[in-house]
């Protein structure tokens, strides 16, 4: 049976304000994400349908607090909460020190990540 931990994750992407340790397991990406600063990811989702993440995520908040915005509401999850975010969300607030464990369909996550990396590069260029 495949398994992954924060320390054994094959990929480590350190973006300064966010660290993402992740590995694909049977068509799903398991991610251990740490937010060092509060960030609003809305600008990074530009160009996706409705400028929102279209990848569903199942997760657990190990520490801190995160807010996801939908067209009609905000949902807040705190340490100890398990959650599901369907397509059509934007992560808009993260307390510094927030740690999430996420399970996401790998194919959909790759499409979202590609858009986010493109937008991040454009923002860095000015």
N, CA, C and O atoms as a GROMACS GRO file, in nm:
protein
  504
    1UNK      N    1   0.085  -0.117   0.000
    1UNK     CA    2   0.000   0.000   0.000
    1UNK      C    3   0.089   0.124   0.000
    1UNK      O    4   0.177   0.137   0.085
    2UNK      N    5   0.067   0.216  -0.096
    2UNK     CA    6   0.152   0.336  -0.102
    2UNK      C    7   0.126   0.429   0.016
    2UNK      O    8   0.015   0.436   0.069
    3UNK      N    9   0.229   0.499   0.056
    3UNK     CA   10   0.214   0.598   0.162
    3UNK      C   11   0.313   0.711   0.140
    3UNK      O   12   0.412   0.696   0.068
    4UNK      N   13   0.284   0.823   0.203
    4UNK     CA   14   0.373   0.939   0.195
    4UNK      C   15   0.359   1.018   0.324
    4UNK      O   16   0.252   1.023   0.385
    5UNK      N   17   0.468   1.078   0.366
    5UNK     CA   18   0.468   1.164   0.484
    5UNK      C   19   0.528   1.299   0.444
    5UNK      O   20   0.583   1.315   0.335
    6UNK      N   21   0.517   1.393   0.533
    6UNK     CA   22   0.575   1.525   0.509
    6UNK      C   23   0.724   1.511   0.479
    6UNK      O   24   0.776   1.578   0.389
    7UNK      N   25   0.793   1.426   0.554
    7UNK     CA   26   0.938   1.411   0.536
    7UNK      C   27   0.975   1.327   0.415
    7UNK      O   28   1.084   1.344   0.360
    8UNK      N   29   0.887   1.235   0.373
    8UNK     CA   30   0.922   1.147   0.261
    8UNK      C   31   0.870   1.196   0.126
    8UNK      O   32   0.901   1.135   0.024
    9UNK      N   33   0.792   1.304   0.124
    9UNK     CA   34   0.735   1.353  -0.002
    9UNK      C   35   0.846   1.377  -0.105
    9UNK      O   36   0.948   1.438  -0.076
   10UNK      N   37   0.821   1.327  -0.224
   10UNK     CA   38   0.920   1.330  -0.332
   10UNK      C   39   0.953   1.471  -0.379
   10UNK      O   40   1.067   1.498  -0.418
   11UNK      N   41   0.856   1.561  -0.376
   11UNK     CA   42   0.875   1.697  -0.428
   11UNK      C   43   0.862   1.799  -0.316
   11UNK      O   44   0.772   1.791  -0.232
   12UNK      N   45   0.954   1.896  -0.316
   12UNK     CA   46   0.949   2.007  -0.221
   12UNK      C   47   0.959   2.136  -0.301
   12UNK      O   48   1.062   2.165  -0.363
   13UNK      N   49   0.849   2.214  -0.301
   13UNK     CA   50   0.846   2.343  -0.370
   13UNK      C   51   0.839   2.451  -0.263
   13UNK      O   52   0.738   2.466  -0.195
   14UNK      N   53   0.948   2.528  -0.250
   14UNK     CA   54   0.954   2.636  -0.152
   14UNK      C   55   0.940   2.768  -0.226
   14UNK      O   56   1.030   2.810  -0.299
   15UNK      N   57   0.826   2.833  -0.207
   15UNK     CA   58   0.796   2.960  -0.275
   15UNK      C   59   0.814   3.078  -0.181
   15UNK      O   60   0.759   3.186  -0.207
   16UNK      N   61   0.889   3.061  -0.074
   16UNK     CA   62   0.910   3.169   0.022
   16UNK      C   63   0.797   3.178   0.122
   16UNK      O   64   0.813   3.138   0.238
   17UNK      N   65   0.682   3.229   0.080
   17UNK     CA   66   0.568   3.244   0.171
   17UNK      C   67   0.494   3.112   0.191
   17UNK      O   68   0.420   3.096   0.288
   18UNK      N   69   0.515   3.017   0.099
   18UNK     CA   70   0.446   2.887   0.105
   18UNK      C   71   0.545   2.776   0.072
   18UNK      O   72   0.624   2.787  -0.022
   19UNK      N   73   0.540   2.668   0.150
   19UNK     CA   74   0.616   2.548   0.118
   19UNK      C   75   0.516   2.436   0.091
   19UNK      O   76   0.424   2.413   0.169
   20UNK      N   77   0.536   2.366  -0.020
   20UNK     CA   78   0.447   2.257  -0.061
   20UNK      C   79   0.531   2.131  -0.080
   20UNK      O   80   0.612   2.122  -0.172
   21UNK      N   81   0.512   2.035   0.009
   21UNK     CA   82   0.576   1.904  -0.003
   21UNK      C   83   0.470   1.809  -0.054
   21UNK      O   84   0.366   1.792   0.011
   22UNK      N   85   0.493   1.746  -0.169
   22UNK     CA   86   0.386   1.667  -0.229
   22UNK      C   87   0.439   1.548  -0.307
   22UNK      O   88   0.555   1.542  -0.348
   23UNK      N   89   0.348   1.452  -0.326
   23UNK     CA   90   0.379   1.332  -0.404
   23UNK      C   91   0.249   1.276  -0.459
   23UNK      O   92   0.144   1.282  -0.394
   24UNK      N   93   0.256   1.222  -0.580
   24UNK     CA   94   0.140   1.158  -0.641
   24UNK      C   95   0.130   1.012  -0.596
   24UNK      O   96   0.229   0.939  -0.596
   25UNK      N   97   0.008   0.973  -0.560
   25UNK     CA   98  -0.019   0.837  -0.515
   25UNK      C   99  -0.148   0.791  -0.582
   25UNK      O  100  -0.256   0.839  -0.549
   26UNK      N  101  -0.137   0.698  -0.676
   26UNK     CA  102  -0.254   0.639  -0.742
   26UNK      C  103  -0.353   0.742  -0.796
   26UNK      O  104  -0.473   0.731  -0.772
   27UNK      N  105  -0.303   0.842  -0.868
   27UNK     CA  106  -0.391   0.940  -0.932
   27UNK      C  107  -0.429   1.059  -0.846
   27UNK      O  108  -0.501   1.148  -0.891
   28UNK      N  109  -0.382   1.061  -0.721
   28UNK     CA  110  -0.408   1.174  -0.632
   28UNK      C  111  -0.277   1.234  -0.587
   28UNK      O  112  -0.176   1.164  -0.573
   29UNK      N  113  -0.277   1.364  -0.565
   29UNK     CA  114  -0.161   1.431  -0.509
   29UNK      C  115  -0.186   1.453  -0.360
   29UNK      O  116  -0.287   1.511  -0.320
   30UNK      N  117  -0.092   1.405  -0.280
   30UNK     CA  118  -0.096   1.428  -0.136
   30UNK      C  119   0.001   1.543  -0.109
   30UNK      O  120   0.119   1.534  -0.141
   31UNK      N  121  -0.051   1.651  -0.051
   31UNK     CA  122   0.030   1.772  -0.027
   31UNK      C  123   0.031   1.810   0.119
   31UNK      O  124  -0.072   1.808   0.187
   32UNK      N  125   0.149   1.843   0.167
   32UNK     CA  126   0.168   1.898   0.301
   32UNK      C  127   0.210   2.043   0.278
   32UNK      O  128   0.323   2.069   0.235
   33UNK      N  129   0.120   2.136   0.306
   33UNK     CA  130   0.142   2.277   0.271
   33UNK      C  131   0.154   2.360   0.399
   33UNK      O  132   0.071   2.351   0.489
   34UNK      N  133   0.259   2.442   0.405
   34UNK     CA  134   0.282   2.532   0.517
   34UNK      C  135   0.282   2.676   0.466
   34UNK      O  136   0.353   2.708   0.371
   35UNK      N  137   0.201   2.761   0.528
   35UNK     CA  138   0.193   2.903   0.493
   35UNK      C  139   0.273   2.982   0.595
   35UNK      O  140   0.240   2.983   0.714
   36UNK      N  141   0.377   3.050   0.550
   36UNK     CA  142   0.461   3.128   0.640
   36UNK      C  143   0.404   3.269   0.660
   36UNK      O  144   0.432   3.335   0.760
   37UNK      N  145   0.324   3.313   0.562
   37UNK     CA  146   0.259   3.444   0.567
   37UNK      C  147   0.116   3.429   0.519
   37UNK      O  148   0.081   3.332   0.452
   38UNK      N  149   0.035   3.528   0.555
   38UNK     CA  150  -0.102   3.531   0.505
   38UNK      C  151  -0.096   3.570   0.357
   38UNK      O  152  -0.037   3.671   0.322
   39UNK      N  153  -0.158   3.488   0.273
   39UNK     CA  154  -0.163   3.522   0.131
   39UNK      C  155  -0.305   3.504   0.079
   39UNK      O  156  -0.382   3.422   0.127
   40UNK      N  157  -0.335   3.585  -0.022
   40UNK     CA  158  -0.459   3.574  -0.096
   40UNK      C  159  -0.420   3.518  -0.233
   40UNK      O  160  -0.350   3.585  -0.309
   41UNK      N  161  -0.463   3.397  -0.264
   41UNK     CA  162  -0.423   3.332  -0.389
   41UNK      C  163  -0.506   3.375  -0.509
   41UNK      O  164  -0.482   3.328  -0.621
   42UNK      N  165  -0.603   3.464  -0.489
   42UNK     CA  166  -0.691   3.505  -0.598
   42UNK      C  167  -0.615   3.549  -0.724
   42UNK      O  168  -0.650   3.504  -0.833
   43UNK      N  169  -0.512   3.634  -0.713
   43UNK     CA  170  -0.441   3.676  -0.835
   43UNK      C  171  -0.373   3.561  -0.909
   43UNK      O  172  -0.353   3.567  -1.030
   44UNK      N  173  -0.338   3.456  -0.837
   44UNK     CA  174  -0.270   3.342  -0.899
   44UNK      C  175  -0.366   3.254  -0.980
   44UNK      O  176  -0.322   3.174  -1.061
   45UNK      N  177  -0.496   3.269  -0.958
   45UNK     CA  178  -0.596   3.186  -1.025
   45UNK      C  179  -0.651   3.251  -1.151
   45UNK      O  180  -0.737   3.194  -1.219
   46UNK      N  181  -0.602   3.371  -1.183
   46UNK     CA  182  -0.648   3.443  -1.302
   46UNK      C  183  -0.631   3.356  -1.427
   46UNK      O  184  -0.526   3.295  -1.449
   47UNK      N  185  -0.736   3.352  -1.507
   47UNK     CA  186  -0.731   3.275  -1.632
   47UNK      C  187  -0.798   3.140  -1.622
   47UNK      O  188  -0.832   3.080  -1.724
   48UNK      N  189  -0.818   3.090  -1.500
   48UNK     CA  190  -0.894   2.966  -1.482
   48UNK      C  191  -1.043   3.000  -1.494
   48UNK      O  192  -1.079   3.116  -1.479
   49UNK      N  193  -1.130   2.904  -1.520
   49UNK     CA  194  -1.274   2.933  -1.526
   49UNK      C  195  -1.319   3.009  -1.401
   49UNK      O  196  -1.294   2.966  -1.288
   50UNK      N  197  -1.386   3.122  -1.423
   50UNK     CA  198  -1.434   3.209  -1.315
   50UNK      C  199  -1.320   3.260  -1.227
   50UNK      O  200  -1.345   3.309  -1.117
   51UNK      N  201  -1.195   3.250  -1.274
   51UNK     CA  202  -1.078   3.290  -1.196
   51UNK      C  203  -1.076   3.225  -1.058
   51UNK      O  204  -1.039   3.286  -0.958
   52UNK      N  205  -1.118   3.097  -1.055
   52UNK     CA  206  -1.123   3.020  -0.931
   52UNK      C  207  -1.063   2.882  -0.956
   52UNK      O  208  -1.059   2.834  -1.070
   53UNK      N  209  -1.016   2.819  -0.850
   53UNK     CA  210  -0.961   2.685  -0.860
   53UNK      C  211  -1.071   2.587  -0.898
   53UNK      O  212  -1.178   2.586  -0.836
   54UNK      N  213  -1.046   2.505  -0.999
   54UNK     CA  214  -1.144   2.407  -1.047
   54UNK      C  215  -1.111   2.265  -1.002
   54UNK      O  216  -1.173   2.169  -1.047
   55UNK      N  217  -1.013   2.254  -0.913
   55UNK     CA  218  -0.973   2.123  -0.860
   55UNK      C  219  -1.034   2.102  -0.722
   55UNK      O  220  -1.018   2.187  -0.635
   56UNK      N  221  -1.104   1.992  -0.702
   56UNK     CA  222  -1.154   1.965  -0.567
   56UNK      C  223  -1.039   1.921  -0.476
   56UNK      O  224  -0.941   1.863  -0.520
   57UNK      N  225  -1.055   1.951  -0.347
   57UNK     CA  226  -0.955   1.911  -0.248
   57UNK      C  227  -1.026   1.857  -0.125
   57UNK      O  228  -1.128   1.911  -0.082
   58UNK      N  229  -0.972   1.752  -0.070
   58UNK     CA  230  -1.012   1.702   0.060
   58UNK      C  231  -0.893   1.733   0.151
   58UNK      O  232  -0.779   1.712   0.111
   59UNK      N  233  -0.918   1.782   0.271
   59UNK     CA  234  -0.804   1.822   0.352
   59UNK      C  235  -0.828   1.819   0.500
   59UNK      O  236  -0.937   1.789   0.549
   60UNK      N  237  -0.720   1.852   0.570
   60UNK     CA  238  -0.720   1.858   0.716
   60UNK      C  239  -0.630   1.975   0.756
   60UNK      O  240  -0.520   1.991   0.705
   61UNK      N  241  -0.680   2.058   0.849
   61UNK     CA  242  -0.602   2.170   0.900
   61UNK      C  243  -0.528   2.122   1.024
   61UNK      O  244  -0.588   2.100   1.129
   62UNK      N  245  -0.396   2.106   1.010
   62UNK     CA  246  -0.315   2.061   1.124
   62UNK      C  247  -0.292   2.175   1.222
   62UNK      O  248  -0.287   2.152   1.343
   63UNK      N  249  -0.277   2.297   1.171
   63UNK     CA  250  -0.262   2.415   1.257
   63UNK      C  251  -0.305   2.538   1.179
   63UNK      O  252  -0.303   2.540   1.056
   64UNK      N  253  -0.345   2.642   1.254
   64UNK     CA  254  -0.382   2.767   1.191
   64UNK      C  255  -0.526   2.772   1.143
   64UNK      O  256  -0.614   2.705   1.196
   65UNK      N  257  -0.546   2.856   1.039
   65UNK     CA  258  -0.680   2.879   0.987
   65UNK      C  259  -0.670   2.921   0.840
   65UNK      O  260  -0.579   2.994   0.802
   66UNK      N  261  -0.764   2.874   0.759
   66UNK     CA  262  -0.768   2.906   0.617
   66UNK      C  263  -0.912   2.945   0.580
   66UNK      O  264  -1.008   2.891   0.634
   67UNK      N  265  -0.923   3.039   0.486
   67UNK     CA  266  -1.054   3.082   0.436
   67UNK      C  267  -1.059   3.060   0.286
   67UNK      O  268  -0.971   3.103   0.212
   68UNK      N  269  -1.164   2.990   0.241
   68UNK     CA  270  -1.189   2.969   0.098
   68UNK      C  271  -1.310   3.053   0.058
   68UNK      O  272  -1.412   3.053   0.127
   69UNK      N  273  -1.298   3.125  -0.053
   69UNK     CA  274  -1.408   3.208  -0.103
   69UNK      C  275  -1.472   3.141  -0.223
   69UNK      O  276  -1.405   3.095  -0.315
   70UNK      N  277  -1.605   3.138  -0.220
   70UNK     CA  278  -1.687   3.091  -0.331
   70UNK      C  279  -1.766   3.210  -0.384
   70UNK      O  280  -1.762   3.317  -0.323
   71UNK      N  281  -1.835   3.194  -0.493
   71UNK     CA  282  -1.912   3.304  -0.551
   71UNK      C  283  -2.015   3.358  -0.452
   71UNK      O  284  -2.046   3.477  -0.454
   72UNK      N  285  -2.068   3.272  -0.365
   72UNK     CA  286  -2.178   3.312  -0.277
   72UNK      C  287  -2.147   3.308  -0.127
   72UNK      O  288  -2.235   3.334  -0.046
   73UNK      N  289  -2.022   3.274  -0.090
   73UNK     CA  290  -1.992   3.262   0.053
   73UNK      C  291  -1.842   3.244   0.076
   73UNK      O  292  -1.766   3.214  -0.016
   74UNK      N  293  -1.803   3.261   0.202
   74UNK     CA  294  -1.670   3.226   0.249
   74UNK      C  295  -1.685   3.108   0.345
   74UNK      O  296  -1.784   3.100   0.418
   75UNK      N  297  -1.588   3.018   0.344
   75UNK     CA  298  -1.585   2.908   0.440
   75UNK      C  299  -1.451   2.911   0.512
   75UNK      O  300  -1.346   2.922   0.449
   76UNK      N  301  -1.455   2.903   0.645
   76UNK     CA  302  -1.336   2.911   0.728
   76UNK      C  303  -1.314   2.775   0.795
   76UNK      O  304  -1.407   2.717   0.852
   77UNK      N  305  -1.191   2.727   0.789
   77UNK     CA  306  -1.154   2.600   0.852
   77UNK      C  307  -1.036   2.626   0.945
   77UNK      O  308  -0.942   2.697   0.910
   78UNK      N  309  -1.044   2.568   1.065
   78UNK     CA  310  -0.943   2.590   1.167
   78UNK      C  311  -0.877   2.459   1.207
   78UNK      O  312  -0.921   2.351   1.169
   79UNK      N  313  -0.770   2.471   1.286
   79UNK     CA  314  -0.696   2.354   1.332
   79UNK      C  315  -0.793   2.248   1.384
   79UNK      O  316  -0.882   2.276   1.464
   80UNK      N  317  -0.773   2.125   1.336
   80UNK     CA  318  -0.857   2.013   1.375
   80UNK      C  319  -0.972   1.985   1.280
   80UNK      O  320  -1.037   1.882   1.292
   81UNK      N  321  -0.998   2.076   1.186
   81UNK     CA  322  -1.108   2.058   1.090
   81UNK      C  323  -1.064   1.975   0.970
   81UNK      O  324  -0.958   1.999   0.912
   82UNK      N  325  -1.147   1.878   0.933
   82UNK     CA  326  -1.135   1.810   0.804
   82UNK      C  327  -1.232   1.883   0.711
   82UNK      O  328  -1.337   1.929   0.755
   83UNK      N  329  -1.198   1.894   0.582
   83UNK     CA  330  -1.283   1.971   0.492
   83UNK      C  331  -1.280   1.917   0.350
   83UNK      O  332  -1.193   1.838   0.312
   84UNK      N  333  -1.377   1.963   0.273
   84UNK     CA  334  -1.384   1.938   0.129
   84UNK      C  335  -1.410   2.072   0.062
   84UNK      O  336  -1.500   2.145   0.102
   85UNK      N  337  -1.332   2.104  -0.041
   85UNK     CA  338  -1.356   2.224  -0.120
   85UNK      C  339  -1.384   2.180  -0.263
   85UNK      O  340  -1.295   2.130  -0.332
   86UNK      N  341  -1.508   2.197  -0.310
   86UNK     CA  342  -1.541   2.162  -0.448
   86UNK      C  343  -1.482   2.263  -0.545
   86UNK      O  344  -1.434   2.369  -0.503
   87UNK      N  345  -1.484   2.232  -0.675
   87UNK     CA  346  -1.439   2.330  -0.774
   87UNK      C  347  -1.514   2.463  -0.757
   87UNK      O  348  -1.630   2.466  -0.716
   88UNK      N  349  -1.444   2.572  -0.788
   88UNK     CA  350  -1.506   2.704  -0.782
   88UNK      C  351  -1.469   2.781  -0.657
   88UNK      O  352  -1.546   2.868  -0.615
   89UNK      N  353  -1.355   2.753  -0.598
   89UNK     CA  354  -1.311   2.821  -0.476
   89UNK      C  355  -1.182   2.898  -0.502
   89UNK      O  356  -1.112   2.877  -0.601
   90UNK      N  357  -1.154   2.989  -0.410
   90UNK     CA  358  -1.026   3.061  -0.409
   90UNK      C  359  -0.980   3.071  -0.264
   90UNK      O  360  -1.055   3.121  -0.179
   91UNK      N  361  -0.860   3.024  -0.233
   91UNK     CA  362  -0.809   3.040  -0.098
   91UNK      C  363  -0.766   3.186  -0.079
   91UNK      O  364  -0.675   3.234  -0.146
   92UNK      N  365  -0.834   3.257   0.012
   92UNK     CA  366  -0.812   3.401   0.023
   92UNK      C  367  -0.743   3.446   0.151
   92UNK      O  368  -0.700   3.561   0.160
   93UNK      N  369  -0.733   3.359   0.250
   93UNK     CA  370  -0.668   3.399   0.375
   93UNK      C  371  -0.608   3.276   0.443
   93UNK      O  372  -0.670   3.170   0.448
   94UNK      N  373  -0.486   3.294   0.494
   94UNK     CA  374  -0.416   3.188   0.567
   94UNK      C  375  -0.343   3.254   0.684
   94UNK      O  376  -0.262   3.344   0.663
   95UNK      N  377  -0.372   3.211   0.804
   95UNK     CA  378  -0.293   3.261   0.916
   95UNK      C  379  -0.149   3.216   0.898
   95UNK      O  380  -0.126   3.102   0.857
   96UNK      N  381  -0.051   3.302   0.929
   96UNK     CA  382   0.088   3.256   0.926
   96UNK      C  383   0.102   3.134   1.016
   96UNK      O  384   0.053   3.132   1.129
   97UNK      N  385   0.171   3.032   0.966
   97UNK     CA  386   0.190   2.908   1.041
   97UNK      C  387   0.084   2.803   1.013
   97UNK      O  388   0.087   2.695   1.070
   98UNK      N  389  -0.011   2.835   0.924
   98UNK     CA  390  -0.113   2.738   0.889
   98UNK      C  391  -0.050   2.620   0.816
   98UNK      O  392   0.031   2.638   0.725
   99UNK      N  393  -0.088   2.499   0.857
   99UNK     CA  394  -0.040   2.377   0.792
   99UNK      C  395  -0.161   2.295   0.749
   99UNK      O  396  -0.251   2.266   0.828
  100UNK      N  397  -0.162   2.258   0.621
  100UNK     CA  398  -0.271   2.180   0.564
  100UNK      C  399  -0.218   2.049   0.508
  100UNK      O  400  -0.106   2.041   0.458
  101UNK      N  401  -0.301   1.946   0.517
  101UNK     CA  402  -0.280   1.820   0.447
  101UNK      C  403  -0.391   1.814   0.344
  101UNK      O  404  -0.508   1.816   0.379
  102UNK      N  405  -0.354   1.805   0.215
  102UNK     CA  406  -0.452   1.806   0.106
  102UNK      C  407  -0.442   1.681   0.021
  102UNK      O  408  -0.333   1.628  -0.002
  103UNK      N  409  -0.557   1.634  -0.024
  103UNK     CA  410  -0.567   1.524  -0.120
  103UNK      C  411  -0.644   1.578  -0.240
  103UNK      O  412  -0.758   1.622  -0.227
  104UNK      N  413  -0.580   1.574  -0.358
  104UNK     CA  414  -0.638   1.636  -0.477
  104UNK      C  415  -0.619   1.545  -0.597
  104UNK      O  416  -0.515   1.480  -0.608
  105UNK      N  417  -0.718   1.538  -0.688
  105UNK     CA  418  -0.698   1.463  -0.811
  105UNK      C  419  -0.577   1.522  -0.886
  105UNK      O  420  -0.575   1.641  -0.916
  106UNK      N  421  -0.479   1.439  -0.915
  106UNK     CA  422  -0.351   1.488  -0.969
  106UNK      C  423  -0.367   1.562  -1.102
  106UNK      O  424  -0.305   1.667  -1.120
  107UNK      N  425  -0.447   1.512  -1.192
  107UNK     CA  426  -0.462   1.576  -1.324
  107UNK      C  427  -0.520   1.716  -1.310
  107UNK      O  428  -0.468   1.810  -1.370
  108UNK      N  429  -0.626   1.731  -1.233
  108UNK     CA  430  -0.688   1.862  -1.214
  108UNK      C  431  -0.593   1.957  -1.141
  108UNK      O  432  -0.587   2.075  -1.173
  109UNK      N  433  -0.519   1.905  -1.044
  109UNK     CA  434  -0.426   1.989  -0.970
  109UNK      C  435  -0.314   2.039  -1.060
  109UNK      O  436  -0.272   2.154  -1.047
  110UNK      N  437  -0.265   1.956  -1.150
  110UNK     CA  438  -0.160   2.000  -1.243
  110UNK      C  439  -0.206   2.117  -1.327
  110UNK      O  440  -0.129   2.210  -1.351
  111UNK      N  441  -0.331   2.115  -1.374
  111UNK     CA  442  -0.384   2.226  -1.454
  111UNK      C  443  -0.390   2.354  -1.372
  111UNK      O  444  -0.355   2.462  -1.420
  112UNK      N  445  -0.434   2.343  -1.247
  112UNK     CA  446  -0.440   2.460  -1.159
  112UNK      C  447  -0.300   2.511  -1.129
  112UNK      O  448  -0.274   2.631  -1.137
  113UNK      N  449  -0.208   2.420  -1.096
  113UNK     CA  450  -0.071   2.460  -1.065
  113UNK      C  451  -0.004   2.530  -1.183
  113UNK      O  452   0.070   2.626  -1.164
  114UNK      N  453  -0.029   2.482  -1.306
  114UNK     CA  454   0.030   2.545  -1.424
  114UNK      C  455  -0.016   2.690  -1.437
  114UNK      O  456   0.064   2.778  -1.465
  115UNK      N  457  -0.144   2.714  -1.417
  115UNK     CA  458  -0.197   2.851  -1.424
  115UNK      C  459  -0.137   2.937  -1.312
  115UNK      O  460  -0.101   3.052  -1.335
  116UNK      N  461  -0.127   2.881  -1.193
  116UNK     CA  462  -0.072   2.957  -1.081
  116UNK      C  463   0.076   2.992  -1.104
  116UNK      O  464   0.117   3.104  -1.074
  117UNK      N  465   0.153   2.899  -1.156
  117UNK     CA  466   0.295   2.925  -1.181
  117UNK      C  467   0.312   3.031  -1.291
  117UNK      O  468   0.399   3.117  -1.282
  118UNK      N  469   0.228   3.025  -1.394
  118UNK     CA  470   0.232   3.125  -1.501
  118UNK      C  471   0.201   3.264  -1.445
  118UNK      O  472   0.270   3.361  -1.477
  119UNK      N  473   0.098   3.273  -1.361
  119UNK     CA  474   0.062   3.402  -1.302
  119UNK      C  475   0.169   3.450  -1.205
  119UNK      O  476   0.196   3.569  -1.199
  120UNK      N  477   0.229   3.359  -1.128
  120UNK     CA  478   0.335   3.399  -1.036
  120UNK      C  479   0.454   3.455  -1.111
  120UNK      O  480   0.512   3.555  -1.071
  121UNK      N  481   0.491   3.389  -1.220
  121UNK     CA  482   0.605   3.438  -1.302
  121UNK      C  483   0.575   3.576  -1.359
  121UNK      O  484   0.662   3.663  -1.360
  122UNK      N  485   0.453   3.597  -1.405
  122UNK     CA  486   0.415   3.728  -1.461
  122UNK      C  487   0.419   3.835  -1.352
  122UNK      O  488   0.462   3.947  -1.378
  123UNK      N  489   0.375   3.802  -1.232
  123UNK     CA  490   0.378   3.899  -1.122
  123UNK      C  491   0.523   3.933  -1.082
  123UNK      O  492   0.552   4.048  -1.049
  124UNK      N  493   0.612   3.835  -1.086
  124UNK     CA  494   0.750   3.859  -1.051
  124UNK      C  495   0.822   3.946  -1.154
  124UNK      O  496   0.913   4.022  -1.120
  125UNK      N  497   0.781   3.932  -1.281
  125UNK     CA  498   0.839   4.015  -1.388
  125UNK      C  499   0.791   4.159  -1.378
  125UNK      O  500   0.855   4.251  -1.430
  126UNK      N  501   0.677   4.178  -1.311
  126UNK     CA  502   0.623   4.314  -1.293
  126UNK      C  503   0.526   4.342  -1.396
  126UNK      O  504   0.468   4.451  -1.399
   0.00000   0.00000   0.00000
